[in-house]
């Protein structure tokens, strides 16, 4: 995803913030997995991360289809 944003020059502040939120949620998921392994917390962080990634893809697709910078 990130390489597509860089190649097409569509990476902006919103994309960078969403990418870091996704990374943070992955770190939380791994931390929960290797410590107390609370499945509801781990699943919630995974689900929210998947939603963030979906939002990133939707923004990317809209920008490409509409020819936005």
Buried (B, 14 or more C-beta within 10 A) or exposed (E): EEEEBEEEEBBEEEBEEBBEBBEEBEEBBEEBBEEEEEEEBBEBBBEBBEEBBEBBEEBBEEBEEEEEE
